[in-house]
């Protein structure tokens, strides 16, 4: 048995406990920044009024993370020079990244109305949950309330969701269907998730489970054909917390994931070329922590295993796709932090063992310059191990490399943050150096894509952010400038992951209450590095709240501009949807 290492959820309890969840109270700015954890927080109340047709679009609007959208059912983040395989996605601290491919990471059993808040982790914060390299992480915290939502839109789009809870039990479901904004991008998605919280004498016990299935057209997603894909995912976890004292606790987490993915190259000829992938992922985590000032620490261990069974059909004959593989590993984790009135410092180290030895580490320090301004500095080292697709996917147009080395990222991030009662300003510089960077390199002559370790890639840039409340209006401005520097010989060859890089990204969000109507507007400008083309993306929304009920109208891409980040698939054209919702307190 050949072992590969992937560390996934050593410290899930960090996101499961209220002590680590950042609560946004009162009339707060909808996007706030916690410099001690390098976490951006988006409150759920703001999410429900923003004009967006999908969860990735919400994240892109408020957290300044660009996505390459493949219809309403698939989206890949592209930030800081990184891509979907380097970006960690979690639901209430449970990672949902798939060991087969990162294309399905945002296929989640939850809708926007069912979210309490979203936490965007950048820089060294991501080295705590691990798994996806240095691109960052998003943690989606589900809401626990009663409510429902129904909306209708053009392209015969129907979006509905329902949630109900009683004491410690909560159930939620949803359904989405559309004809697609162009032929071959139609689809349907259904999902269900549930949670149960049981208080104990000296702690708590929590169970969580989710299921989702999507059937959708995948025309031009991966090749020049009218393809079709059916993807299903089951997620489950059990978490137990025992309070050893007022300051210390012991946390145990068990998590599992089962994913199926059936890909048909030509929708009307399934026997010509078809793949069926089954992926299993299981983990066990144990964490001891002590939280007190000025010194706190966490100690943990994790055992992880995953496997894949992948078969195919070629010209009506059974065939092997990715094959049958499994891997297992373990890791030990330690983190300590110190905080006083003038500043803070924290550091962590994770040692990974199994088939090859690796380690991840980070150090974060902050200094309060005065009552408003604070400076932060961090350095980190992160590891990403290849997915099963990168290791074993071989067909007439793809040649995988089963000997791919892990991808290593060394980064520096520094900046300042200013917080006042009605405004918040921050600016950060970042530099990332990736060695053995994994990508698919194309050969235009033979039309062959080969997975390989690119020697070194450098990505650098800066982020600027300013939010302000003026009366009943909130205004948010964000700007990102980033550069990519790859090896000289790769600049003339196509890459699958790093083909799209927005080197300029600017956003303006305005939200306010006018004559009993809540109005939201969002303008995002992207400029792609290679083509130097600018693309405006303008959204607008109107919401009228009547007690616990609200009616809304959302307009997407009002300017109706189009940029093909994937050849043959333009971003969604102008669309509109209207509906109503009810939410309990």
PyMOL commands that set and color helices and strands:
alter all, ss='L'
color gray80, all
select helices_A, chain A and resi 13-16+18-20+44-47+55-63+84-86+102-104+112-114+123-129+388-392+488-490
alter helices_A, ss='H'
color red, helices_A
select strands_A, chain A and resi 31-34+39-43+67-70+74-77+87-91+94-95+115-121+136-142+147-153+157-166+169-178+187-200+203-217+228-243+248-264+273-290+295-314+317-340+343-353+358-368+373-384+398-399+407-420+423-443+448-470+473-486+502-514+517-528+534-546+549-556+575-583
alter strands_A, ss='S'
color yellow, strands_A
deselect
rebuild
show_as cartoon
